[in-house]
Amino acid sequence: MKNISKFLLIFCHLVHFYLLYIRCFIHFKPLPSIPVFLKFAPVCCLQLGRTETAVNNLNPVFGKKFQVDYHFEEIQKLRFAMFDEDKCASQLYEHDFLGEFICNLGVVWLPHFSFKYSVTAEEGQITAQELSDNRIITLNLSGRKLDKKDFFGKSDPYLEFHKQGEDGKWMLVHRTEVIKNTLDPSWKSFTVPLISLCNGDVHRSIKVLCYDYDNDGGHDFIGEFQTTVAKMSEVEFDCINPKKQKKKKNYKNSGFIIVKSCKVLLLQYLVLFLQVGIDFTASNGNPREPSSLHYINPLGSNEYLAAILAVGQIIQDYDTDKMFPALGFGAQLPPEWKVSHEFAINFNPPTPSAQVSAYSACLPHIRFYGPTNFAPIINHVARFAAQALQQEKAAQYFNLLIITDGVISDMDETRDAIVQASKLPMSIIIIGVGNADFAAMEFLDGDASVLRSSTGEEAVRDIVQFVPFRDFRNVSPVHWFFITNRIQSKKMVSGQSSYWQYMRQ
């Protein structure tokens, strides 16, 4: 029986906003009997590589491990295929196919994850052993006297950080923002898991490349240098262009890259919670009319449901009951028909649910009204975040997703609530649906300037991210999968950024 080359599989999981290593061991329950003249030699193949062959074995336990990058904000598919190996075959398709199983990468880390694979309808199991490195690194860099690359200006520099893989190839880890028209840029500080930057080894080589950004995608190379985390404490590096170095005898460098600060912190274990807030104000229109943003079309969807599902498709992989709480605001509730700004959409406050059935069922039983007040639901989640600080369990971090169609009515109260919430382990993501003026949402986002309360108090962190749904909706249903991934990426990147800011306080 031929030997299959060794291949290491470590599933890397950014679960709860920090990186986990998960080693997966694959084994199968009794496989089907096969003709007596054929020796059974099962091998489990992934798109990443192959396991070893278990010779003449109906209950194989595979020890090979594979490596794949896990992106929390995306839906990533894994395909497990089982073959009976033919020692005379050289191509995969020549082996006898027994069955396969396709799943999301997000569910693989769950303890004792089991599955059934097709064709044989037999069962397999993946057990995961969690090995964690909870360190993060925060870097702040600037440049000095970089080469001029633009004919009518200076340069538009940005940096790329690469780590070296086990195969010797360099892999992109982080890219900074572009600083326009300067030879002396100062980039924003950024935070990444240490294990992403250097596999947790502070002596492992890191390559930093500097480019001049061009709109046509043909970015001009300025220079590079190699270093390690251990050598990146307030130091200045020569930015070297190897081609120029070979051609010019008196070449020294193409400028300098300065590490203004480099901090490595240890994070504690974090549990992630999601709360959804849904706008039921009258400006959404009558949900029975096709013009309403809450109208459920013949395909069973609308912009509110699409936004909820975009989050749920990711979160459900990490939630055993596949449910997360949802509150409505701006509607009149029976029997008194009083306006409420924090009611459970399933009318069961102890266990409010954001499942599609709960959302659809509540629509006929409420009256859309107003105004659009955010403060009550922000304060509602903030109370849970404040209580979490008093517990001696694993750290808890709360994300509030608000889906709304219009202008905020209680701006001063909302600003006050956000400023107070910025001191707590929570973030707020606002998705704007419809075509209203979302200038107020952009203001709360805090990207342009620090958000202040009505009394002038500054937010200690930028915890709000606004995403306009209209940027993603004008795409055919065939591409809906990619829309949800793009929305998830925008939201989750913001959530991670807010979390790092909170942990650095």
C-alpha positions in Angstrom: 0.0 0.0 0.0 1.5 3.3 -1.0 2.4 5.8 1.7 0.6 9.2 1.5 2.8 12.2 2.4 2.4 13.6 5.9 0.2 16.7 6.1 -0.6 18.7 9.2 -4.2 19.7 9.8 -4.9 22.4 12.4 -8.3 24.1 12.2 -7.8 27.8 13.2 -10.9 29.3 14.7 -11.6 32.9 15.5 -14.4 32.0 17.8 -15.5 34.6 20.4 -13.1 37.1 18.7 -9.9 35.4 19.5 -8.0 32.6 17.8 -8.2 29.0 18.7 -6.3 26.0 17.4 -8.4 23.0 17.0 -6.9 19.6 16.1 -9.4 17.3 14.4 -9.3 13.6 14.6 -11.6 11.7 12.2 -13.0 8.3 12.7 -15.9 6.4 11.3 -18.4 3.9 12.6 -18.5 0.5 10.9 -18.2 0.9 7.1 -20.3 -1.3 4.8 -19.1 -4.7 3.8 -17.6 -5.1 0.4 -16.8 -8.0 -2.0 -14.7 -10.6 -0.3 -12.0 -10.4 -3.0 -11.4 -6.7 -2.4 -9.2 -5.7 0.5 -10.7 -2.6 2.2 -8.3 0.3 2.5 -10.3 3.5 3.3 -8.8 6.9 3.0 -10.5 10.2 3.9 -9.7 13.0 1.4 -10.3 16.7 1.9 -9.8 19.4 -0.7 -6.7 20.3 1.3 -5.0 16.9 1.1 -5.4 13.3 2.1 -5.3 11.3 5.3 -3.2 8.2 5.6 -4.7 4.9 4.4 -6.2 2.6 7.0 -5.4 -0.8 5.6 -8.1 -3.5 5.7 -10.2 -1.6 8.3 -13.9 -1.0 8.6 -13.5 1.3 11.6 -10.7 3.7 10.6 -9.4 6.4 12.9 -7.4 8.9 10.9 -4.5 10.7 12.6 -3.5 13.1 9.9 -4.3 16.8 10.4 -4.7 19.5 7.9 -4.3 23.3 8.1 -6.9 25.8 7.0 -7.5 29.5 7.8 -10.8 30.1 9.5 -12.6 33.4 8.9 -15.4 33.9 11.5 -17.3 36.4 9.2 -17.6 34.1 6.2 -19.4 30.8 5.4 -16.7 28.3 4.5 -17.5 24.9 3.2 -15.6 21.7 3.9 -16.0 18.5 1.8 -15.0 15.2 3.3 -14.9 12.4 0.8 -14.3 8.7 1.6 -12.5 6.4 -0.8 -11.4 2.8 -0.9 -7.8 3.0 -2.1 -6.7 1.0 -5.1 -2.9 0.6 -4.9 -2.7 0.4 -8.7 -4.4 3.8 -9.2 -2.5 7.0 -9.6 -5.4 9.5 -9.8 -8.0 10.2 -7.2 -10.9 9.5 -9.5 -9.5 6.0 -10.1 -10.1 5.0 -6.5 -13.5 3.6 -5.4 -15.7 6.4 -4.1 -17.6 5.4 -0.9 -19.4 8.7 0.1 -18.9 12.3 1.1 -20.1 14.9 3.5 -20.2 18.7 3.1 -20.5 21.1 6.1 -19.6 24.6 7.3 -16.2 24.9 8.8 -17.8 26.7 11.7 -19.5 23.5 13.0 -16.4 21.4 13.0 -15.0 22.8 16.2 -18.2 21.7 18.2 -17.4 18.8 20.6 -17.9 15.3 19.1 -19.3 16.7 15.9 -21.0 13.8 14.0 -22.2 13.5 10.5 -23.6 11.0 8.0 -22.1 10.7 4.6 -24.0 9.9 1.4 -24.1 6.8 -0.7 -23.5 4.4 2.2 -25.5 6.4 4.8 -22.9 5.4 7.4 -21.7 7.7 10.1 -18.5 9.4 10.9 -17.3 11.6 13.7 -14.8 14.4 14.2 -13.6 15.2 17.7 -11.8 18.4 18.4 -9.1 19.1 20.9 -8.8 22.9 21.7 -5.4 24.5 22.0 -5.5 28.2 22.5 -3.1 31.1 22.3 -5.0 34.2 23.6 -2.3 36.8 22.9 -2.9 39.8 20.7 -0.4 42.3 19.3 -1.1 46.0 18.7 1.3 47.8 16.4 1.6 51.5 15.5 3.9 52.4 12.6 4.9 55.4 10.5 7.2 56.0 7.6 9.9 58.6 6.9 11.5 59.8 3.6 9.8 57.1 1.5 10.5 57.1 -2.3 8.4 59.4 -4.4 6.4 57.2 -6.9 3.7 59.5 -8.3 4.5 61.9 -11.2 2.1 64.6 -10.1 2.4 64.0 -6.3 4.4 62.2 -3.7 3.3 58.6 -2.8 0.2 57.0 -1.4 1.9 54.4 0.9 0.4 51.4 2.7 2.0 48.4 4.4 1.5 44.7 4.1 2.5 42.2 6.8 3.3 38.6 5.8 4.2 35.5 7.8 6.2 32.5 6.5 4.4 29.2 6.3 5.8 25.8 6.9 6.3 25.4 3.2 8.4 28.6 3.1 5.8 30.6 1.2 4.8 34.1 2.5 1.2 34.6 3.4 -0.6 38.0 3.8 -1.7 38.6 7.4 -2.7 42.3 7.5 -2.8 45.3 5.2 -2.9 48.9 6.6 -5.0 51.8 5.2 -3.6 54.0 2.4 -2.2 57.4 3.4 -2.6 59.8 0.5 0.1 62.0 -1.0 2.9 61.9 1.6 6.4 60.5 2.0 6.1 60.6 5.8 2.9 58.5 6.6 1.6 57.7 10.0 -0.7 54.7 9.9 -3.5 53.9 12.4 -2.6 51.4 15.1 -4.1 47.9 14.5 -4.5 44.7 16.5 -4.3 41.1 15.3 -4.0 37.8 17.2 -0.3 37.0 17.7 -0.9 33.5 16.3 -2.1 35.1 13.0 1.0 37.2 12.7 3.7 34.8 13.7 2.1 31.5 14.8 2.6 32.7 18.4 6.4 32.5 18.0 7.9 36.0 18.7 11.1 34.9 17.0 9.5 33.8 13.7 10.3 35.9 10.7 7.8 38.6 9.5 8.1 40.4 6.2 6.8 44.0 5.9 6.3 45.4 2.4 5.6 49.0 1.6 3.7 50.0 -1.6 2.4 53.1 -3.3 -1.3 52.7 -4.0 -2.6 53.2 -7.6 -6.3 53.2 -8.5 -5.7 50.9 -11.5 -4.4 48.2 -9.1 -0.8 48.4 -10.4 0.6 49.3 -7.0 4.2 50.4 -7.0 6.7 48.6 -4.8 8.6 50.9 -2.5 10.6 48.6 -0.3 10.5 45.9 2.4 12.3 44.5 5.5 12.2 41.4 7.6 12.0 41.3 11.4 10.5 39.4 14.3 8.0 40.5 17.0 10.9 40.3 19.5 12.8 43.0 17.6 9.8 45.3 16.9 9.9 47.5 20.1 10.3 51.2 19.1 12.8 50.6 16.4 13.5 52.0 12.9 14.0 49.8 9.8 15.5 50.5 6.5 12.9 50.0 3.7 14.9 48.2 1.0 14.1 47.8 -2.7 16.3 44.8 -3.7 16.2 45.7 -7.5 17.4 49.3 -6.7 20.0 47.9 -4.3 21.5 45.7 -7.1 21.5 48.5 -9.7 22.8 51.5 -7.7 26.2 51.3 -6.0 25.4 54.2 -3.6 21.9 52.9 -2.8 21.1 53.0 1.0 17.4 52.6 1.3 14.0 53.7 0.0 13.1 55.4 3.3 12.4 54.2 6.8 9.6 52.4 8.6 9.3 53.3 12.3 7.7 51.1 14.9 6.2 53.7 17.3 4.8 51.1 19.6 4.5 47.3 19.8 2.4 45.7 22.6 1.5 42.1 23.2 -1.4 41.4 25.6 -3.0 38.2 26.9 -6.7 38.0 26.5 -9.1 36.1 28.7 -11.6 33.7 27.4 -14.6 35.4 25.8 -18.2 34.4 25.3 -20.1 36.2 22.5 -23.7 37.3 22.8 -25.9 38.7 20.0 -29.1 40.8 20.5 -31.3 42.0 17.6 -33.4 45.2 17.6 -36.0 45.6 14.9 -37.7 48.8 13.8 -41.5 48.5 13.7 -42.3 52.2 13.2 -44.9 53.4 10.7 -42.4 54.8 8.3 -41.7 51.2 7.2 -45.2 51.0 5.6 -48.1 48.6 6.0 -46.5 45.1 6.1 -49.4 43.8 4.0 -48.5 46.1 1.1 -45.6 45.2 -1.3 -44.2 48.7 -0.8 -43.5 48.0 2.8 -40.0 47.2 4.0 -41.6 44.6 6.3 -43.6 43.0 3.4 -42.6 39.3 3.1 -42.4 38.6 -0.6 -43.5 35.3 -2.3 -39.9 34.0 -1.8 -40.4 34.5 2.0 -37.9 37.3 2.4 -37.5 41.1 2.9 -34.6 43.3 3.8 -35.2 42.9 7.6 -35.1 39.1 7.3 -32.1 39.2 5.0 -30.2 41.2 7.5 -31.1 38.8 10.3 -30.2 35.8 8.3 -26.9 37.3 7.3 -25.9 37.3 10.9 -27.7 34.1 11.9 -26.0 31.9 9.2 -22.7 32.6 11.0 -23.9 32.7 14.7 -25.9 29.5 14.5 -22.7 27.5 14.1 -21.7 28.6 17.7 -25.2 28.4 19.3 -26.5 25.1 20.4 -30.2 26.0 20.2 -29.7 28.2 17.0 -31.7 31.0 18.7 -30.7 34.6 19.8 -33.0 37.2 21.4 -34.7 39.9 19.4 -36.6 43.0 20.6 -38.8 45.3 18.6 -39.3 49.0 19.0 -41.7 51.7 17.8 -44.9 49.6 17.7 -48.2 49.6 19.6 -48.9 46.3 21.4 -52.2 44.7 22.3 -54.4 44.8 24.3 -53.8 48.4 25.5 -52.1 49.4 22.3 -49.4 51.4 24.0 -46.1 52.2 22.3 -43.2 50.0 23.3 -39.5 50.4 22.4 -38.2 47.1 23.8 -40.7 44.3 23.4 -39.9 40.6 22.7 -41.1 39.9 19.1 -42.3 36.5 20.3 -44.1 38.1 23.2 -42.2 36.0 25.6 -39.8 38.3 27.5 -37.9 35.6 29.4 -36.8 33.9 26.1 -37.1 36.4 23.2 -36.4 34.8 19.9 -35.1 36.2 16.6 -36.1 33.1 14.6 -37.8 33.8 11.3 -41.1 32.3 12.5 -41.2 34.6 15.5 -40.7 37.7 13.3 -43.3 36.6 10.8 -45.8 35.7 13.5 -45.6 39.0 15.3 -46.4 41.2 12.2 -50.2 40.7 12.2 -50.5 41.3 16.0 -48.8 44.8 16.3 -49.5 48.3 15.0 -46.6 50.1 13.4 -46.3 53.5 15.1 -43.3 55.5 16.3 -41.2 57.4 17.1 -37.8 55.8 16.2 -36.0 55.6 19.6 -32.8 53.7 20.0 -31.9 54.6 23.6 -34.2 52.1 25.3 -32.9 49.1 23.5 -29.2 50.2 23.8 -29.8 50.7 27.6 -31.4 47.2 27.7 -28.3 45.5 26.4 -26.0 47.7 28.4 -27.7 46.5 31.6 -26.6 42.9 30.7 -23.1 44.0 29.8 -22.8 45.9 33.1 -24.0 42.8 35.0 -21.4 40.6 33.2 -18.6 42.8 34.6 -19.6 41.7 38.1 -19.3 38.0 37.3 -16.1 36.0 37.9 -16.8 33.7 35.0 -15.4 33.8 31.5 -15.5 37.3 30.0 -18.7 38.2 28.1 -19.0 40.5 25.2 -22.4 41.8 23.8 -23.2 42.8 20.2 -26.4 44.7 19.5 -27.6 44.6 15.9 -30.2 47.3 15.2 -32.1 47.1 11.9 -33.9 50.4 11.0 -35.3 52.3 8.2 -35.0 56.0 9.2 -34.0 59.0 11.2 -33.5 58.7 14.9 -36.0 60.6 17.1 -34.1 60.5 20.4 -30.7 61.6 19.2 -29.6 63.1 22.5 -30.7 60.1 24.5 -29.1 57.8 22.0 -25.8 59.6 22.2 -25.9 59.5 26.0 -26.6 55.8 25.9 -23.8 55.0 23.4 -21.2 57.0 25.4 -22.1 55.1 28.6 -22.1 51.8 26.7 -18.6 52.5 25.3 -17.3 51.8 28.8 -18.9 48.3 28.7 -18.1 45.1 26.9 -20.5 45.7 24.0 -20.7 46.9 20.4 -23.5 48.3 18.3 -24.0 47.4 14.6 -26.7 49.4 12.7 -28.1 48.2 9.4 -30.1 50.8 7.5 -32.8 49.4 5.2 -34.7 51.4 2.6 -33.7 54.7 1.0 -34.0 57.1 3.9 -31.4 59.7 4.9 -29.0 57.9 7.1 -26.8 60.9 8.0 -27.6 60.4 11.7 -26.4 56.9 11.5 -23.1 58.0 10.0 -22.8 60.5 12.7 -23.2 57.8 15.4 -20.6 55.7 13.6 -17.9 57.9 15.0 -15.4 57.4 12.1 -15.1 61.1 11.3 -14.9 62.4 14.9 -15.3 61.1 18.5 -18.9 60.8 19.5 -19.9 63.0 22.4 -22.9 62.9 24.8 -25.4 65.7 25.1 -23.3 67.0 28.0 -20.0 66.8 26.1 -18.6 63.6 27.5 -16.5 61.7 24.9 -17.0 58.0 24.1 -14.0 56.0 25.3 -14.3 53.7 22.3 -15.9 53.8 18.9 -18.5 51.0 19.4 -20.9 51.8 16.5 -20.7 50.6 12.9 -23.3 51.6 10.3 -23.9 49.4 7.2 -26.4 50.7 4.6 -28.2 47.6 3.2 -28.9 49.4 -0.1 -25.2 48.9 -1.0 -25.9 45.2 -1.3 -29.5 44.6 -2.4 -29.4 45.3 -6.2 -27.9 41.9 -7.0 -29.6 38.8 -8.5 -30.7 36.0 -6.1 -27.9 33.9 -7.5 -25.4 36.1 -5.8 -27.2 36.4 -2.5 -24.7 34.2 -0.8 -22.0 36.7 -1.5 -24.1 39.6 -0.3 -24.5 38.0 3.1 -20.8 37.3 3.3 -20.0 41.0 2.5 -22.4 42.3 5.2 -21.1 39.8 7.7 -17.5 40.9 6.9 -18.3 44.6 7.5 -20.1 43.8 10.8 -17.7 41.3 12.2 -14.6 43.3 11.4 -16.2 46.2 13.3 -17.1 44.0 16.2 -13.5 42.6 16.4 -12.1 46.1 16.3 -14.4 47.3 19.1 -13.5 44.2 21.2 -9.7 44.8 20.8 -10.2 48.4 21.9 -12.1 47.3 24.9 -9.5 44.7 26.0 -6.7 47.3 25.6 -8.3 49.7 28.1 
